[in-house]
Amino acid sequence: MTTVVNIKEAQTKLKGLLALARAGNEIVIAENGEELGKIVPVKKRSSLKQREFGRGRAEGYFMSDDFNDELPDSFWGFDEEL
């Protein structure tokens, strides 16, 4: 359910409006008929789940075959003259 309140009413009845939101309602705060903002219920997070090993594999992640090879001297700037 959506409830529309003016800004002055929202200032004086904030605690009650938050209780409505906690119950699952959406409250629209307006001034002169123009919507300014909303108070909406917060989705509760389920308890944190244990990460699963290997999840996300093959989703675009890869390691180059030469990943562990030595970097060339040019990378370190050894081939440049001083």
C-alpha positions in Angstrom: 0.0 0.0 0.0 1.2 3.5 -0.8 0.5 6.4 1.4 1.1 10.1 0.4 2.0 12.6 3.1 3.0 16.2 2.9 6.5 17.2 4.2 5.3 18.9 7.3 3.3 15.8 8.3 6.3 13.6 7.6 8.4 15.8 9.9 6.0 15.4 12.8 5.0 11.8 12.3 8.3 10.2 11.2 8.4 7.5 13.8 4.9 6.3 12.8 5.8 6.5 9.1 8.8 4.3 9.7 6.6 1.8 11.4 4.3 1.7 8.4 7.4 1.2 6.1 8.6 -1.6 8.4 5.2 -3.2 8.0 5.7 -3.3 4.2 4.1 0.0 3.1 5.6 2.7 0.9 5.3 6.3 2.0 5.6 9.1 -0.6 6.6 12.5 0.8 5.2 15.4 -1.2 5.2 19.2 -1.1 2.6 21.2 -3.1 1.6 18.0 -4.9 5.1 17.3 -6.1 6.8 14.1 -4.9 10.0 14.7 -3.1 11.0 11.3 -1.9 9.9 7.9 -0.6 10.2 5.9 2.5 10.2 2.2 1.5 10.7 -1.0 3.5 14.2 -2.3 3.6 14.6 -5.8 2.2 16.0 -8.0 5.0 19.2 -9.8 4.1 19.2 -13.5 4.8 22.2 -14.6 6.9 25.4 -14.4 5.0 25.9 -17.6 3.0 29.2 -19.4 3.0 31.2 -18.9 -0.2 31.3 -21.9 -2.4 34.7 -22.9 -3.8 34.9 -22.8 -7.6 31.8 -20.7 -8.0 32.2 -18.2 -10.8 34.6 -20.3 -12.8 34.4 -20.1 -16.5 32.8 -16.7 -16.3 35.3 -14.9 -18.4 38.3 -15.3 -16.0 41.4 -16.8 -17.5 45.2 -16.8 -16.9 47.6 -16.5 -19.7 49.9 -19.5 -20.3 53.0 -17.2 -19.9 51.7 -15.7 -16.6 54.7 -17.1 -14.5 57.4 -16.4 -17.2 60.1 -13.8 -16.5 59.4 -10.3 -17.7 61.8 -9.1 -20.5 64.5 -6.6 -19.6 62.7 -4.0 -21.7 59.8 -4.1 -19.2 62.1 -3.0 -16.4 63.9 -0.4 -18.6 67.3 -2.1 -18.6 67.6 -1.8 -22.3 67.4 2.0 -22.2 70.5 4.2 -22.3 71.1 6.5 -19.4 
